[in-house]
């Protein structure tokens, strides 16, 4: 990794995301439902926000979040559909960061929660093509 200054903000973002999701969803966010979709989007937003404090650049923060979360998904022992779901929800989080990076935390949280409630259920990887701007999940 060429960006050692971004490791700490990434870890802080990860811890904060887990704390929020544990509080909101208990253990449900560890499954493949809407809570998991919320967590992945929030995780990417938080990594972008925290790394923005170092980079001072939206695009560099998004690039870092993509790099680190793509690596995480590549290393995770998930089935192909789960990996595709996680990568998609990560991307939605980064898109939302770009749209809302200067908004307050509660507005962003409310928006992601609403997106998670409306998340689209996947049965196969090809379903993602029909969900470009939506969070996705696999099981209830």
Backbone bond lengths (Angstrom), bond angles and torsions (degrees), N, CA, C in turn:
res aa  C-N    CA-C-N  psi(-1)  N-CA   C-N-CA  omega(-1)  CA-C   N-CA-C  phi
1 X - - - 1.453 - - 1.527 108.39 -
2 X 1.281 115.11 131.54 1.460 120.06 -178.92 1.524 112.88 -93.57
3 X 1.308 117.52 -1.94 1.461 120.69 -175.24 1.530 111.08 -120.48
4 X 1.327 118.12 67.48 1.467 119.05 -176.72 1.526 113.35 -61.31
5 X 1.319 118.04 -27.52 1.467 120.44 179.09 1.525 112.42 -67.70
6 X 1.327 117.03 -15.31 1.465 120.25 -179.39 1.529 112.89 -93.54
7 X 1.323 117.28 -7.78 1.467 120.08 -179.34 1.527 110.70 -65.97
8 X 1.303 117.30 -49.15 1.468 120.46 -178.85 1.528 112.24 -59.65
9 X 1.347 118.98 -49.89 1.468 118.13 177.80 1.531 112.80 -60.33
10 X 1.325 116.86 -32.60 1.466 120.72 178.57 1.527 110.53 -66.70
11 X 1.307 116.65 -43.76 1.465 120.39 177.47 1.529 111.23 -64.89
12 X 1.335 116.38 -40.57 1.467 120.04 177.61 1.526 110.53 -62.39
13 X 1.317 116.44 -42.65 1.468 121.10 179.24 1.523 110.71 -63.11
14 X 1.319 115.90 -40.34 1.464 120.61 179.98 1.525 110.65 -65.20
15 X 1.315 116.96 -46.23 1.471 120.79 178.83 1.524 111.13 -62.43
16 X 1.326 116.24 -44.00 1.464 119.94 -179.75 1.527 110.93 -63.42
17 X 1.316 116.54 -42.71 1.467 120.96 178.59 1.524 110.75 -60.01
18 X 1.312 116.73 -46.66 1.465 120.25 -179.44 1.525 111.10 -63.47
19 X 1.313 116.83 -40.38 1.470 121.10 179.42 1.528 110.59 -62.48
20 X 1.322 116.52 -46.43 1.469 121.26 179.22 1.525 110.27 -62.19
21 X 1.320 116.46 -46.85 1.471 120.36 -177.23 1.520 112.22 -68.55
22 X 1.324 117.47 -36.65 1.465 119.88 174.71 1.522 110.16 -61.27
23 X 1.327 115.97 -41.57 1.464 120.98 -179.54 1.530 111.88 -66.88
24 X 1.320 116.78 -42.77 1.467 121.11 -177.00 1.524 113.48 -79.29
25 X 1.329 116.70 -38.13 1.463 120.37 -168.21 1.528 115.51 -124.19
26 X 1.311 118.36 -2.31 1.460 119.04 -175.24 1.524 110.06 62.25
27 X 1.315 117.52 -134.24 1.468 121.03 -179.05 1.524 113.01 -86.48
28 X 1.317 117.13 -5.23 1.472 120.79 -175.99 1.522 112.76 -60.64
29 X 1.335 118.09 -28.67 1.468 119.37 -177.92 1.523 112.46 -72.66
30 X 1.328 117.47 -6.59 1.469 120.97 175.94 1.528 111.72 -89.04
31 X 1.305 116.75 -3.17 1.465 121.19 178.91 1.533 108.31 -96.69
32 X 1.304 119.23 -161.42 1.469 122.02 -176.31 1.524 112.78 -112.16
33 X 1.329 116.04 32.88 1.453 121.01 -178.53 1.519 113.51 -99.86
34 X 1.311 114.70 -162.38 1.466 121.44 -177.93 1.526 111.82 -63.52
35 X 1.325 117.27 -33.54 1.467 120.75 178.20 1.529 110.69 -63.19
36 X 1.323 116.93 -36.94 1.456 121.79 177.44 1.527 110.69 -67.42
37 X 1.328 116.26 -39.80 1.470 120.54 177.14 1.524 109.69 -60.50
38 X 1.330 115.82 -44.81 1.467 121.43 177.20 1.525 109.93 -57.81
39 X 1.328 116.47 -48.15 1.463 120.54 -176.78 1.524 111.94 -59.69
40 X 1.317 117.28 -44.95 1.466 119.46 -178.31 1.529 111.99 -65.53
41 X 1.315 116.88 -40.73 1.468 119.45 177.41 1.527 110.15 -64.76
42 X 1.328 116.44 -47.22 1.466 120.48 -179.98 1.521 111.07 -61.85
43 X 1.310 117.17 -42.53 1.467 121.60 -179.60 1.526 110.75 -56.49
44 X 1.313 116.77 -45.62 1.462 120.08 179.92 1.515 111.96 -67.82
45 X 1.325 116.76 -39.81 1.466 119.84 176.29 1.524 109.81 -61.06
46 X 1.316 116.87 -46.14 1.467 120.93 -178.37 1.528 111.58 -64.63
47 X 1.325 117.68 -41.25 1.471 119.39 176.83 1.524 109.46 -61.91
48 X 1.318 116.84 -44.63 1.467 120.18 178.42 1.526 111.05 -60.17
49 X 1.333 116.62 -46.86 1.468 120.50 -178.56 1.521 111.71 -62.05
50 X 1.316 115.79 -47.72 1.470 119.31 -177.28 1.530 110.97 -68.48
51 X 1.319 117.90 -39.55 1.465 119.30 179.59 1.525 111.28 -72.79
52 X 1.332 117.34 -25.57 1.466 121.18 175.69 1.530 110.57 -59.87
53 X 1.323 116.45 -31.91 1.465 120.24 176.48 1.518 112.49 -61.07
54 X 1.323 116.89 -25.32 1.464 122.24 178.48 1.523 110.60 -95.27
55 X 1.330 116.73 -48.72 1.469 120.25 -173.30 1.526 113.10 -78.08
56 X 1.334 116.34 -30.19 1.477 122.28 -174.86 1.530 111.65 58.32
57 X 1.345 115.37 25.38 1.454 120.84 -176.20 1.536 108.60 -144.18
58 X 1.322 116.26 121.55 1.462 121.64 -177.22 1.523 111.33 -59.10
59 X 1.324 117.33 -49.62 1.466 120.58 -176.52 1.529 112.68 -65.00
60 X 1.326 117.18 -37.72 1.469 119.89 177.41 1.524 110.54 -67.35
61 X 1.313 116.50 -36.81 1.469 120.44 177.95 1.524 110.65 -65.87
62 X 1.314 116.53 -41.91 1.466 121.35 178.01 1.528 110.24 -65.26
63 X 1.319 116.47 -43.02 1.467 120.76 178.36 1.533 110.44 -58.55
64 X 1.332 116.26 -44.99 1.462 120.28 179.71 1.531 111.04 -62.72
65 X 1.332 116.68 -46.97 1.467 120.24 -179.29 1.527 110.45 -59.70
66 X 1.320 116.75 -41.92 1.469 120.12 178.48 1.527 110.44 -62.95
67 X 1.307 115.74 -46.20 1.463 120.43 -177.92 1.534 111.05 -60.04
68 X 1.317 116.89 -47.15 1.460 120.51 -175.12 1.530 111.67 -73.80
69 X 1.334 117.64 -39.08 1.469 119.02 -178.52 1.529 111.52 -77.24
70 X 1.328 117.71 -33.17 1.474 119.65 173.54 1.530 110.18 -62.49
71 X 1.327 116.41 -41.10 1.461 120.42 177.99 1.533 110.14 -62.79
72 X 1.313 116.36 -43.40 1.470 120.50 177.67 1.529 110.76 -57.64
73 X 1.323 116.73 -47.65 1.472 120.20 -178.22 1.527 111.34 -66.48
74 X 1.316 116.70 -34.93 1.465 120.69 178.29 1.531 110.61 -64.75
75 X 1.324 116.23 -35.16 1.464 121.28 -177.56 1.533 112.69 -85.15
76 X 1.321 117.67 -18.39 1.469 121.25 -176.92 1.529 110.51 -73.68
77 X 1.319 116.35 141.39 1.473 119.86 -179.19 1.535 112.10 -86.33
78 X 1.312 116.93 59.72 1.468 121.30 -178.17 1.523 111.60 -101.72
79 X 1.320 114.93 158.87 1.465 121.06 171.55 1.528 108.68 -68.46
80 X 1.321 116.89 161.60 1.475 121.34 -176.48 1.524 112.58 -58.12
81 X 1.318 117.81 -42.55 1.463 120.53 -179.15 1.526 110.90 -65.11
82 X 1.321 117.33 -40.65 1.467 121.01 177.88 1.523 110.96 -63.95
83 X 1.327 116.56 -42.60 1.463 120.55 178.52 1.520 110.60 -63.08
84 X 1.322 117.14 -44.80 1.470 121.10 178.84 1.524 110.65 -61.20
85 X 1.329 116.84 -41.86 1.461 121.45 177.99 1.533 110.19 -61.00
86 X 1.319 116.91 -48.66 1.462 120.93 -178.29 1.524 111.65 -62.96
87 X 1.331 117.15 -44.78 1.468 120.46 178.59 1.527 110.92 -60.84
88 X 1.317 116.50 -41.47 1.466 121.06 179.43 1.528 110.52 -63.91
89 X 1.321 117.62 -48.61 1.463 120.72 -178.77 1.524 111.81 -66.32
90 X 1.330 116.77 -33.00 1.464 120.43 173.89 1.526 110.04 -61.17
91 X 1.322 115.52 -44.93 1.468 120.22 -179.84 1.528 111.18 -62.99
92 X 1.312 117.00 -41.59 1.465 120.22 178.03 1.528 109.49 -59.19
93 X 1.315 117.17 -41.52 1.464 120.65 177.32 1.517 112.33 -59.44
94 X 1.317 116.93 -42.61 1.473 119.86 179.44 1.523 111.43 -67.82
95 X 1.315 116.79 -37.78 1.471 120.68 176.39 1.525 109.65 -62.77
96 X 1.321 116.26 -43.59 1.467 120.34 179.31 1.524 111.14 -64.37
97 X 1.329 117.42 -39.04 1.462 120.03 176.84 1.520 110.48 -57.22
98 X 1.315 116.17 -45.77 1.467 119.75 -178.12 1.528 110.92 -61.57
99 X 1.326 116.70 -35.09 1.465 120.93 -179.77 1.523 112.85 -78.53
100 X 1.329 117.05 -31.59 1.470 121.21 -170.42 1.524 114.37 -120.45
101 X 1.329 119.45 13.40 1.463 120.00 -170.12 1.521 113.96 -59.30
102 X 1.323 117.03 -23.89 1.465 119.32 -178.97 1.532 112.79 -101.23
103 X 1.325 116.98 11.02 1.470 121.68 179.95 1.533 110.11 -93.49
104 X 1.328 115.02 163.29 1.467 117.96 179.92 1.530 111.06 -76.08
105 X 1.312 114.01 159.57 1.470 122.64 -174.13 1.524 113.02 -57.81
106 X 1.330 117.35 -43.57 1.472 119.50 -175.53 1.525 111.76 -67.25
107 X 1.310 117.95 -35.22 1.464 121.24 177.21 1.529 110.31 -64.05
108 X 1.310 116.06 -44.52 1.463 120.96 179.46 1.532 110.47 -63.95
109 X 1.325 116.31 -45.61 1.472 120.54 179.88 1.525 110.93 -60.10
110 X 1.323 117.01 -45.61 1.468 120.71 178.66 1.522 110.90 -59.31
111 X 1.326 115.98 -43.26 1.457 120.57 -178.53 1.533 111.02 -63.54
112 X 1.331 116.65 -44.90 1.471 119.76 -179.94 1.529 110.41 -65.91
113 X 1.324 117.21 -40.24 1.469 119.81 178.88 1.527 110.78 -60.56
114 X 1.333 116.86 -41.51 1.471 120.26 178.13 1.525 110.67 -65.70
115 X 1.331 116.17 -40.61 1.474 119.58 177.42 1.526 110.46 -62.75
116 X 1.321 116.60 -39.91 1.467 120.51 -179.96 1.529 110.83 -65.89
117 X 1.319 117.17 -39.13 1.468 120.36 178.71 1.525 111.26 -62.55
118 X 1.339 116.24 -31.01 1.467 121.48 -178.71 1.533 112.25 -97.99
119 X 1.320 116.98 11.26 1.472 120.77 -177.49 1.526 110.69 -56.19
120 X 1.325 114.93 148.22 1.461 122.32 -178.10 1.529 110.17 -95.75
121 X 1.311 116.25 136.69 1.465 121.27 -179.07 1.529 110.57 -82.36
122 X 1.323 115.41 133.99 1.466 122.25 178.44 1.521 110.43 -102.37
123 X 1.315 115.13 144.06 1.463 119.65 169.79 1.526 110.50 -120.14
124 X 1.346 115.61 -21.55 1.464 120.58 176.73 1.526 109.00 -148.50
125 X 1.313 116.17 158.52 1.464 121.88 -175.29 1.524 111.71 -56.40
126 X 1.315 116.91 -38.36 1.469 120.79 -177.70 1.531 112.27 -61.31
127 X 1.316 118.10 -22.44 1.475 121.65 178.70 1.526 112.00 -60.75
128 X 1.324 117.20 -26.36 1.466 121.05 -177.74 1.523 111.16 -60.44
129 X 1.321 117.46 -32.83 1.467 121.10 -179.74 1.528 112.25 -57.71
130 X 1.319 117.15 -27.54 1.466 121.31 -179.80 1.525 112.57 -90.24
131 X 1.316 116.88 5.60 1.474 121.48 -174.34 1.523 111.31 -128.69
132 X 1.302 117.23 38.36 1.466 122.44 -172.35 1.526 114.23 -50.51
133 X 1.327 117.89 -42.32 1.465 121.14 -174.99 1.519 113.28 -110.36
134 X 1.321 116.26 15.18 1.465 120.55 -176.08 1.523 111.14 -119.05
135 X 1.309 115.72 150.30 1.454 120.10 169.97 1.525 108.15 -70.97
136 X 1.317 116.04 153.98 1.464 120.85 -178.76 1.525 109.96 -131.26
137 X 1.326 115.11 156.98 1.460 121.27 177.23 1.522 108.98 -146.58
138 X 1.332 116.55 168.35 1.460 121.08 -176.79 1.523 111.99 -109.63
139 X 1.317 116.71 -44.80 1.471 119.02 -174.70 1.522 111.39 -133.13
140 X 1.329 114.84 153.14 1.469 120.62 -179.90 1.511 111.61 -80.77
